[in-house]
Amino acid sequence: MLGTPTQLIFDCADPALLATFWGKVLGAPPVHRDPSWSYVDGSLRIAFQRVPEPKTGKNRAHLDIGVGDVAAAAATALAWGAEQNGPLQIDAQGAFQVMRDPEGNEFCLVSTSD
């Protein structure tokens, strides 16, 4: 083993905006270290660092957020500034909804009730 993960970092334009959004999603207070770095502590620290480049293209990795009711969670995330990316998906594993955070980073709301 080389080591253990300590945090997942998102490059972004507005670290405080994303930390505030993700703090709501994950139920943890955002920490704004300075204008270029904010984070949310949970089972894994999710950090946001300011970069000059805009996001382009599809994420190569994303977070899955387990929820009891995908439709209700999606509605709440929309009210907090997320965007829905396509329709609700239902397959043999259960239901999930692809979303985008306020800067367009994809994440999935995944049913935990099945």
N, C-alpha and C positions, 0 to 999 in steps of 0.2 A: 504494500500500500504506500502511496506517495503522500497522502494527507487526507484531511476531511474538509468538505465544503463548509465555508463560514458565511458566505453571502452570495446572492445572485444580483448582478448589477445590470441595470438598464441604462444605456446611453439615451439622453433626452435633451430637449430644449428647456424644460421648466421642472427641475427636480422637486420644488415645493408643491407644485400642482399634482404631480404624480404621486408623491408620498402621501399627500392628503387624500387623494382618491383611493390608493391602495390601503391606506390606514382604515378607511371606511369598509372596504371589501374584507379585510382581514381582521377587523375589530381590534386594531392596535393603534396607539397614538403615533403620528408622524414625528420624526425628529429632524429638524432643519439645522444641520451643522453650520452651513454657510450658503450663500446663493448658488454655489456650484455642486452641493452635495446634500442630499436628504435621504432618509431611510425609514423603514418600518421594521421593528423587531417582532419576530414570531418564532416558529420552529426553525426557520431559516431567515436571516436578515435579508430583506429586499431593499436594495439601495438604488439610488438614481443620481447619475452624474451628468452634469451639463457638458454637451459637446457642440461644436459649431455646425456640424453637418445635420441636415434633416433626415428623417427616417425615409428609406426608399425600399420598396419591395416587401416581400412576405417575411415574417419572422422565421428563423430556423429553429427556434425553441419557444415554448410558451408554457404558462402555468395552467394547470387544471385546478379549479376550485370546486370542492365537493359541497353540494347544497341539497337540502331536502326537497325543494320545489323549484325546478329550473325556471319555469315561467315567472314565478314571483321574484326570484333572484334577478332575473334579466330585467324585469320592470324596475326594480330598485337600482340596479347598476345603471340603467338608462337615466334615471332621475339624478344620479351622481355624476353624469357626464360621459358614460360609456356609449358606444354605438353597437348595434346588433349587426352581425356579419352573416347574413343568410338566415334561413328558417331554422326552427327547432329540428334537431335530428333525433330520430329514434331508431335504434338497431337492437340486435340481440343482447347487447351489453347494457342497454338502458337509454336514457335520454341525455342529450347535451346540446348546449347552445354556444356557438362561437361568438365572441364579443371582441370589441376593441376598446382599450382604455383611452383617455382623452388625447393621447399623442399617437394613437393608431396601433399600439402594441396589442397583438392578439392574445386572448386567453379564453378558456372554455369553462362554462358552468356545467358541472357534471352531476347527474342525479346520484344521490347516495341512498335513496329510498328503495332501490330494487334489490 
